[in-house]
Amino acid sequence: MHLAFLTPEYPHLLSTPSGGLGTSIKNLAEQMVKRDVGISVFIYGQDKNRVFEENGISFYFIKQLHYNFFGWYRYRKYLEFYINKVIQDEQIDALEAPDWTGITAFIKLKCPLVIRMNGSDSYFCRLEDRPQKKKNFWFEKLALKNADYLLSVSKFTAERTREIFNLKKEIKVIPNSVDIEAFKPTGKEPIPDTILYFGSIIRKKGVLELSEIFNLINKQNPKAHLVMAGRDVPDIKTGKSTRALFEELLGDESGEKVTWLGSLPYEEIKAQIAKAAVIVLPSFAEALPMTWLEAMAIEKALVTSDIGWAKEVMQDGKTGYTVDSKDHITYAEKTLELLENQELAEKMGKAARQQVVEKFSTEVVVEENIRFYEGILEKKQLD
């Protein structure tokens, strides 16, 4: 079996910056190769064309091309020609693409197309209650309607996406996964009173709520220290730096107890997770967040938001707490409880890792994916 992934991002030194989508593809691709599945990865929108093999995976970096008119259509047709040639030459059995901005709209492939819902632009716009470009909705709807098979990383995302686009097709739910050997407890004691947020510094991740929450935490526990790790993103509503907006909301005393680390490499992120006493992830918009899985795998108790997907990842009161991120008082209280009760935090951290091992470890999830794709091949052979 030979499978391909089409993606705008992938965590590789030669690639443009990558987020959770690229990480989830990397986890799956590397594990599938270990099970003798042929894997090709097409990464579009890159600064130059590159073709190489690494660790058993064939990589195709596809340069972003610019056109004077109808660029959105002409680039897709360029991708179609490029990818179809490789599909034929390498005998690729199926290709998977994300739902984000409907990249496969107007692309006709010479193998079955699977779209995995990691959260479309339409999905996030509705979660955040913000306007969307009409062309993005159109592209995403066309791509999903034309796909041969649909996957989703969470039941919540599947149901919301079905409602948004009035989809009739079956949507198979297979979650994202985390490498439990790469993300595991270090055995080192966390730094007392240290709170960590990691991920993009952006409104939809709940970071502006976190500033208000930390003001309350600081009043109750002046020793508390908040570490913010991630790339600052311009705010979609104001155009200002989200970090600047965050700092405007902080009190003078609490502002002195926030450390900004910026964007960090993977190994340093893992080190910061290990040091933290509590992880806070108050996001308003996710499909199934990699950050949550990674922190849980490192045996950390989390205080997260309580929206949709959260119930598929967290067990409130067991792996940590799920709280309405706009309920600043309760969110602060739950965080303080874990800061002040290390025994409880450790107990919840162990339960969090066990949850990941059983449901979200790459070893478990890759088998679900292989069975899914074997079913596609069986249908293809019957046709």
C-alpha positions in Angstrom: 0.0 0.0 0.0 1.3 3.4 -1.0 -0.4 6.5 0.5 0.2 10.2 0.0 -0.5 13.3 2.0 -1.1 16.8 0.5 -0.5 19.5 3.1 0.5 23.2 3.4 2.8 22.5 6.4 5.1 19.8 7.7 7.7 20.0 10.6 10.9 19.9 8.6 14.0 22.1 8.6 13.6 22.8 4.9 9.8 23.6 5.2 8.0 26.8 6.0 6.7 27.0 9.6 4.4 24.3 10.7 1.7 23.8 13.4 -0.5 21.1 14.7 -1.7 19.9 11.3 1.8 19.2 10.1 2.7 17.5 13.4 -0.3 15.2 13.1 0.6 14.2 9.6 4.3 13.6 10.6 3.3 11.3 13.5 1.1 9.3 11.2 3.5 9.1 8.3 6.4 8.0 10.3 4.5 5.2 12.0 3.0 4.0 8.8 6.4 3.7 7.2 7.4 1.4 10.2 4.5 -0.8 9.1 5.8 -1.1 5.5 3.3 1.4 4.1 4.8 3.5 1.3 4.4 7.2 2.1 4.8 10.3 -0.1 4.2 13.8 1.3 3.4 16.7 -1.0 4.0 20.1 0.7 2.6 23.0 -1.3 3.2 26.7 -1.0 6.9 26.3 -0.4 9.8 28.7 -1.4 11.3 26.3 -3.9 10.8 22.9 -5.4 12.6 20.0 -3.7 12.3 16.2 -4.1 14.1 13.9 -1.7 13.7 10.8 0.5 14.2 10.8 4.2 13.6 8.0 6.8 11.6 6.1 4.2 9.3 9.0 3.3 9.3 10.6 -0.2 9.0 14.4 0.1 7.8 16.7 -2.7 8.2 20.4 -1.8 6.1 22.3 -4.3 6.9 26.0 -4.9 4.2 28.6 -4.5 3.6 30.1 -7.9 2.1 33.5 -8.6 -0.1 34.5 -11.5 -1.5 37.8 -12.8 -5.1 36.5 -12.7 -7.1 33.5 -11.4 -4.1 32.4 -9.4 -6.2 30.3 -7.0 -7.4 28.2 -10.0 -4.2 28.0 -12.0 -2.1 27.0 -9.0 -4.6 24.2 -8.2 -4.4 23.0 -11.8 -0.6 23.1 -11.5 -0.8 21.0 -8.4 -3.1 18.6 -10.1 -0.7 18.0 -13.0 2.3 17.7 -10.7 0.7 15.3 -8.2 -1.0 13.1 -10.9 2.3 12.5 -12.6 3.8 11.2 -9.3 0.6 9.2 -8.5 1.1 7.4 -11.8 4.8 7.0 -11.6 4.9 5.8 -8.0 1.5 3.9 -8.1 0.0 5.8 -5.2 -3.2 4.1 -4.0 -4.9 7.0 -2.2 -4.2 10.6 -1.3 -5.3 12.5 1.9 -5.7 16.3 2.0 -6.9 18.6 4.7 -10.2 20.6 4.7 -8.4 23.9 5.2 -9.4 26.4 2.5 -10.4 23.6 0.1 -7.1 23.1 -1.7 -8.5 20.1 -3.6 -11.4 22.1 -5.1 -10.9 21.9 -8.9 -8.3 19.2 -8.6 -9.1 15.8 -10.1 -6.8 13.0 -9.0 -6.0 9.7 -10.5 -6.5 7.9 -7.2 -9.2 8.1 -4.4 -9.2 11.4 -2.5 -9.7 11.4 1.3 -10.2 14.7 3.1 -9.4 14.7 6.9 -11.2 17.4 8.9 -8.7 19.1 11.0 -10.9 22.3 11.1 -11.8 24.2 8.0 -11.8 28.0 7.7 -15.6 27.9 7.8 -15.5 25.7 10.9 -13.2 28.1 12.8 -15.1 31.2 11.6 -18.3 29.9 13.1 -16.6 28.8 16.3 -15.2 32.3 16.7 -18.3 34.1 15.3 -16.4 36.1 12.7 -17.0 36.7 9.0 -15.5 34.5 6.4 -14.3 35.2 2.8 -17.0 33.8 0.5 -14.5 32.1 -1.8 -13.0 30.1 1.1 -16.5 28.7 2.0 -17.0 27.9 -1.7 -13.7 26.2 -2.1 -14.1 24.1 1.1 -17.6 23.1 0.2 -16.6 22.0 -3.3 -13.6 20.1 -2.0 -15.6 18.2 0.6 -18.4 17.4 -1.8 -16.0 16.1 -4.4 -13.9 13.9 -2.0 -14.3 10.2 -2.2 -14.0 9.7 1.5 -14.2 11.9 4.6 -12.4 11.6 7.9 -12.5 13.8 11.0 -10.2 14.1 14.0 -13.1 14.5 16.4 -16.8 13.8 16.5 -17.5 17.4 17.3 -15.7 18.7 14.2 -17.4 16.1 12.1 -20.9 17.1 13.3 -20.2 20.9 13.0 -18.7 20.5 9.5 -21.6 18.4 8.4 -24.0 21.1 9.5 -22.0 23.9 7.9 -21.8 22.3 4.5 -24.9 20.1 4.6 -22.9 17.0 3.9 -24.6 13.7 3.3 -21.5 11.4 3.1 -20.3 9.2 6.0 -17.6 10.8 8.1 -15.3 8.4 9.8 -13.8 9.7 13.1 -10.1 8.9 13.7 -8.3 11.2 16.2 -4.9 12.8 16.0 -2.2 10.9 17.8 0.9 11.6 19.8 4.2 9.7 20.0 4.2 8.6 23.7 7.9 7.8 23.5 8.8 11.2 22.3 6.4 12.8 24.8 6.8 11.1 28.2 7.4 12.2 31.8 11.0 13.1 32.7 10.8 12.1 36.4 12.0 15.6 37.4 10.0 17.6 39.9 8.1 20.6 38.4 9.0 24.1 39.4 6.4 25.1 42.1 3.8 27.7 41.2 4.8 27.6 37.5 1.9 27.9 35.0 2.6 27.2 31.3 0.7 28.2 28.2 2.1 27.0 24.9 0.8 27.5 21.4 0.1 30.5 19.1 -0.4 33.8 21.0 -3.8 34.5 19.3 -7.3 35.4 20.4 -8.9 32.1 19.4 -6.7 30.2 21.7 -8.1 32.1 24.7 -5.0 34.0 25.6 -6.8 37.3 26.2 -9.0 35.4 28.7 -5.8 34.0 30.3 -4.6 37.5 31.1 -7.7 38.2 33.1 -7.5 34.7 34.7 -3.8 35.3 35.7 -4.7 38.6 37.4 -7.1 36.7 39.7 -4.5 33.9 40.3 -1.9 36.5 41.2 -4.1 38.0 43.9 -4.5 34.7 45.6 -1.0 33.4 45.0 1.6 36.1 44.5 4.3 33.5 43.9 2.5 32.2 40.8 4.5 32.6 37.6 3.0 32.4 34.1 5.2 31.2 31.1 4.0 32.0 27.6 5.6 30.0 24.8 4.5 30.6 21.2 4.5 32.8 18.2 2.8 36.2 18.6 0.0 36.6 16.0 -1.6 39.9 14.9 -5.1 40.1 16.4 -7.8 39.5 13.8 -10.1 42.2 15.3 -7.7 45.0 16.0 -4.7 44.3 13.9 -2.5 44.8 17.0 0.0 42.4 18.4 -2.0 39.8 20.5 0.9 39.9 23.1 0.4 43.7 23.4 -3.3 43.3 23.9 -2.6 40.6 26.6 -0.2 42.9 28.4 -2.7 45.8 28.4 -5.1 43.6 30.3 -2.5 42.5 33.0 -2.3 44.3 36.3 1.1 45.9 37.2 1.9 43.2 39.7 0.8 40.2 37.6 2.6 41.7 34.5 5.9 41.3 36.3 5.3 37.6 36.7 4.9 36.7 33.1 7.8 35.3 31.0 7.6 35.4 27.2 9.7 32.7 25.4 8.5 33.2 21.8 8.4 30.3 19.4 10.5 27.4 20.6 11.8 24.2 18.9 10.1 20.9 19.9 12.7 19.8 22.4 12.6 23.1 24.3 8.8 23.0 24.4 9.0 19.5 25.9 11.4 20.8 28.5 9.0 23.7 29.4 6.1 21.3 29.8 8.1 19.1 32.1 9.0 22.1 34.3 5.5 23.4 34.7 3.3 22.6 37.7 0.1 23.2 35.7 -0.7 23.6 32.0 -3.4 26.1 30.9 -5.0 25.8 27.5 -8.2 27.9 27.4 -8.8 27.7 23.6 -12.1 28.6 21.9 -11.4 27.0 18.6 -9.8 23.6 18.0 -10.6 20.4 16.1 -8.5 18.0 18.3 -5.5 19.9 19.7 -2.0 18.4 19.6 -0.9 20.7 22.4 -3.4 19.0 24.8 -2.3 15.5 23.8 1.4 16.4 24.1 1.0 17.9 27.6 -1.2 14.9 28.8 1.4 12.5 27.5 4.1 14.2 29.6 1.9 13.4 32.6 0.7 17.0 33.2 -2.6 18.0 34.7 -4.4 20.5 32.5 -7.0 23.2 32.9 -8.6 23.6 29.5 -11.7 25.0 27.9 -14.9 22.9 28.0 -16.1 23.3 24.3 -17.2 20.3 22.2 -13.9 18.5 21.4 -12.7 18.9 25.0 -15.1 16.1 26.1 -13.5 13.7 23.6 -10.0 14.4 25.0 -10.3 15.3 28.7 -12.1 13.7 31.6 -13.1 16.6 33.8 -12.0 16.1 37.4 -9.8 13.1 36.4 -7.2 14.2 33.8 -7.5 17.9 34.9 -10.3 20.4 34.6 -12.5 21.6 31.7 -13.9 25.1 32.4 -15.7 27.8 30.4 -12.7 30.0 29.6 -14.9 33.1 30.0 -15.7 32.1 33.6 -12.4 33.7 34.8 -13.2 33.1 38.5 -13.7 29.3 38.2 -10.8 29.0 35.8 -8.5 30.7 38.2 -9.9 28.6 41.1 -9.2 25.3 39.3 -5.7 26.4 38.4 -4.9 27.5 42.0 -6.2 24.2 43.3 -3.7 22.3 41.2 -0.9 24.7 42.1 -1.6 24.2 45.8 -2.1 20.5 45.7 0.8 18.8 44.1 -0.4 15.3 45.0 -3.7 16.0 43.1 -1.8 17.4 40.1 0.4 14.3 39.9 -2.6 12.0 40.2 -4.4 13.8 37.4 -1.2 13.9 35.3 -0.9 10.1 35.5 -4.6 9.7 34.5 -4.0 12.1 31.6 -1.1 10.0 30.3 -3.1 6.8 30.7 -5.9 8.5 28.6 -3.5 9.3 25.9 -1.9 5.8 25.9 -5.2 4.1 25.5 -6.9 6.4 23.0 -4.4 8.7 21.3 -1.0 7.0 21.2 0.3 6.7 17.6 0.5 3.0 18.0 -3.3 2.8 18.6 -4.3 5.4 16.1 -2.1 4.2 13.2 -3.9 0.8 13.2 -7.2 2.6 12.8 -5.8 4.5 9.9 -4.4 1.4 8.2 -7.7 -0.5 8.5 -9.5 2.5 7.0 -7.2 2.7 4.0 -7.2 -1.1 3.5 -11.0 -0.8 3.2 -10.5 1.9 0.5 -8.1 -0.4 -1.4 -10.5 -3.3 -1.2 -13.3 -1.2 -2.7 -11.0 0.1 -5.3 -10.1 -3.5 -6.4 -13.7 -4.5 -6.5 -14.4 -1.5 -8.8 
